[in-house]
């Protein structure tokens, strides 16, 4: 069972998301919060697996809340869910540790899919946000190809295989099936890859892999 928390200052949005998530037999909404500070209180008081967090809220905004949530001893995964498709929100949310970024008008089935994917250790971005993020990394301050390849030298051949599939959007289950491994082994490899590359989530690892030409 995935234990979810909804963080939004709009009570109607919280109600709608709670109804949506509650219809999934594998998701339980264990907490709701009206701002970032309230979210921290809730996540400290009970175990939360995935938090859906709005960006623009009073007292503590969603970006700050995401960073604080991810710093907890038992941090929940975070999906940023906002009305505003702004570049700065995408980059800041991912930098704060979010594993997903979706717009509130995303199809309900995709929101449910995102909760399941993120809970399982994968990531999910709104397609437009993903495209702009890749463009920004490729054309701004992301490491050059040689530097990116140097980062990949820290990985074992098996870890490079895992990273290649991860960069192509494969889930842990997909990678396990493709490489003939247990899913638990894939999760261990992914954790090691993130640490070795000094990145905080799968999206950043995938971008670095693409910069290095690993998926070419």
C-alpha positions as CSV (number, residue, x, y, z in Angstrom):
1,X,0.0,0.0,0.0
2,X,1.3,3.4,-1.0
3,X,0.8,6.0,1.8
4,X,0.2,9.4,0.1
5,X,0.1,13.0,1.4
6,X,-1.6,15.9,-0.5
7,X,-0.1,19.4,0.1
8,X,-2.1,22.3,-1.4
9,X,-3.6,25.5,0.0
10,X,-6.8,25.0,-2.0
11,X,-9.2,22.8,-0.1
12,X,-11.1,21.9,-3.3
13,X,-7.9,20.7,-5.0
14,X,-7.1,18.6,-1.9
15,X,-10.6,17.1,-2.0
16,X,-10.4,16.3,-5.7
17,X,-6.9,14.6,-5.4
18,X,-8.0,12.7,-2.3
19,X,-11.0,11.3,-4.2
20,X,-8.8,10.4,-7.1
21,X,-6.1,8.7,-5.1
22,X,-8.7,7.0,-2.9
23,X,-10.2,5.2,-5.9
24,X,-7.0,3.3,-6.3
25,X,-7.0,0.3,-4.1
26,X,-3.2,0.4,-3.8
27,X,-3.0,4.0,-2.5
28,X,-4.1,5.3,0.9
29,X,-4.2,9.1,1.6
30,X,-2.8,9.3,5.1
31,X,-2.4,13.0,5.4
32,X,-3.4,16.4,3.9
33,X,-1.7,19.7,4.4
34,X,-2.5,23.3,3.5
35,X,1.1,24.6,3.3
36,X,4.7,23.5,3.6
37,X,5.0,23.8,7.3
38,X,1.9,21.8,7.9
39,X,3.3,19.2,5.5
40,X,6.4,18.8,7.5
41,X,4.4,18.3,10.7
42,X,2.3,15.6,9.0
43,X,5.3,13.8,7.5
44,X,7.1,13.9,10.8
45,X,4.1,12.4,12.6
46,X,3.4,9.5,10.3
47,X,5.1,7.6,7.5
48,X,4.4,9.0,4.0
49,X,5.7,7.3,0.9
50,X,4.7,9.9,-1.7
51,X,3.8,13.6,-1.3
52,X,2.0,15.5,-4.0
53,X,3.1,19.1,-3.4
54,X,1.8,22.4,-4.8
55,X,4.4,25.1,-5.5
56,X,2.6,28.4,-4.6
57,X,1.5,28.2,-0.9
58,X,1.5,30.5,2.1
59,X,4.0,30.3,5.0
60,X,6.2,27.8,3.2
61,X,6.2,27.3,-0.6
62,X,6.4,23.9,-2.2
63,X,10.0,24.2,-3.4
64,X,11.2,24.8,0.2
65,X,8.9,22.2,1.5
66,X,10.2,19.7,-0.9
67,X,13.8,20.2,0.2
68,X,12.8,20.0,3.8
69,X,10.7,16.9,3.3
70,X,13.6,15.2,1.4
71,X,15.9,16.0,4.4
72,X,13.8,14.1,6.9
73,X,15.2,10.9,8.4
74,X,12.6,8.9,6.5
75,X,11.9,11.2,3.5
76,X,8.8,10.8,1.2
77,X,9.2,10.9,-2.5
78,X,7.8,14.2,-3.9
79,X,5.8,14.9,-7.0
80,X,5.4,18.6,-7.7
81,X,1.9,19.2,-8.9
82,X,1.2,22.8,-10.0
83,X,-1.0,24.9,-12.3
84,X,1.9,26.8,-13.6
85,X,4.1,25.3,-16.3
86,X,7.1,27.6,-15.6
87,X,10.7,26.6,-16.3
88,X,11.9,28.0,-12.9
89,X,9.5,25.7,-11.1
90,X,10.6,22.6,-13.0
91,X,14.3,23.3,-12.3
92,X,13.9,24.4,-8.7
93,X,11.6,21.5,-7.9
94,X,14.1,18.9,-9.3
95,X,17.0,20.7,-7.6
96,X,15.1,20.4,-4.3
97,X,14.8,16.7,-4.7
98,X,11.4,16.1,-6.4
99,X,11.1,12.9,-8.4
100,X,8.1,14.1,-10.5
101,X,6.7,17.2,-12.0
102,X,3.1,17.3,-13.3
103,X,0.5,20.0,-14.1
104,X,-2.8,19.9,-12.3
105,X,-4.6,19.4,-15.6
106,X,-2.7,16.2,-16.2
107,X,-5.0,13.3,-17.0
108,X,-6.1,11.6,-13.7
109,X,-4.8,8.2,-14.9
110,X,-1.4,9.7,-15.5
111,X,-1.4,11.2,-12.0
112,X,-2.1,7.8,-10.5
113,X,0.6,6.3,-12.7
114,X,3.0,8.9,-11.5
115,X,2.3,8.0,-7.8
116,X,3.0,4.4,-8.5
117,X,6.1,5.0,-10.5
118,X,7.6,7.4,-8.0
119,X,6.8,5.1,-5.1
120,X,8.6,2.3,-6.9
121,X,11.7,4.4,-7.4
122,X,11.2,5.8,-10.8
123,X,10.6,9.4,-12.0
124,X,7.9,11.1,-14.0
125,X,7.9,14.5,-15.7
126,X,5.2,16.3,-17.7
127,X,6.4,15.8,-21.4
128,X,6.8,19.5,-22.1
129,X,8.7,20.0,-18.8
130,X,11.0,17.1,-19.7
131,X,11.7,18.4,-23.2
132,X,12.7,21.9,-21.9
133,X,14.8,20.4,-19.1
134,X,16.8,18.3,-21.6
135,X,17.2,21.4,-23.9
136,X,18.4,23.5,-21.0
137,X,20.9,20.9,-19.8
138,X,22.2,20.4,-23.3
139,X,22.6,24.1,-24.2
140,X,23.5,25.8,-20.9
141,X,25.6,24.7,-18.0
142,X,25.4,20.9,-18.1
143,X,28.9,19.2,-18.2
144,X,30.4,18.8,-21.7
145,X,30.5,15.3,-23.2
146,X,34.0,14.6,-22.0
147,X,33.2,15.6,-18.4
148,X,30.0,13.5,-18.5
149,X,31.9,10.5,-19.8
150,X,34.5,11.0,-17.0
151,X,31.6,10.7,-14.5
152,X,30.5,7.4,-16.0
153,X,34.0,6.0,-15.6
154,X,33.0,5.6,-11.9
155,X,30.5,3.0,-12.8
156,X,30.9,-0.8,-13.3
157,X,29.9,-2.2,-16.7
158,X,26.7,-3.6,-15.1
159,X,25.8,-0.2,-13.7
160,X,26.3,1.3,-17.1
161,X,23.9,-1.2,-18.5
162,X,21.3,-0.2,-15.9
163,X,21.9,3.5,-16.5
164,X,21.5,3.1,-20.2
165,X,18.0,1.6,-19.7
166,X,17.2,4.1,-17.0
167,X,18.1,7.0,-19.4
168,X,15.7,5.5,-22.0
169,X,12.8,5.8,-19.5
170,X,12.7,2.2,-18.3
171,X,11.2,1.5,-14.9
172,X,13.0,-0.8,-12.3
173,X,10.7,-3.6,-13.4
174,X,11.6,-3.0,-17.1
175,X,15.3,-3.0,-16.3
176,X,15.1,-6.2,-14.3
177,X,13.3,-7.9,-17.1
178,X,15.7,-6.6,-19.7
179,X,18.8,-7.6,-17.9
180,X,17.6,-10.7,-16.2
181,X,18.0,-9.3,-12.7
182,X,15.9,-9.2,-9.6
183,X,14.1,-5.8,-9.1
184,X,15.7,-5.5,-5.7
185,X,19.1,-5.8,-7.4
186,X,18.2,-3.1,-9.9
187,X,17.1,-0.8,-7.0
188,X,20.5,-1.3,-5.3
189,X,22.3,-0.6,-8.6
190,X,20.3,2.6,-9.1
191,X,21.2,3.8,-5.6
192,X,24.8,3.2,-6.2
193,X,24.6,5.0,-9.6
194,X,23.1,8.1,-8.1
195,X,25.7,8.2,-5.4
196,X,28.6,7.6,-7.8
197,X,27.4,10.3,-10.2
198,X,26.6,12.7,-7.3
199,X,23.1,13.3,-8.5
200,X,19.9,13.3,-6.5
201,X,17.4,11.6,-8.7
202,X,16.9,9.4,-11.9
203,X,16.1,12.4,-14.1
204,X,19.5,14.0,-13.4
205,X,21.3,10.7,-13.9
206,X,19.4,10.2,-17.3
207,X,20.4,13.6,-18.5
208,X,24.1,13.0,-17.6
209,X,24.0,9.7,-19.4
210,X,22.5,11.4,-22.5
211,X,25.2,14.1,-22.4
212,X,27.8,11.4,-22.3
213,X,26.3,9.8,-25.4
214,X,25.4,6.6,-23.5
215,X,22.0,6.4,-25.2
216,X,23.1,7.4,-28.7
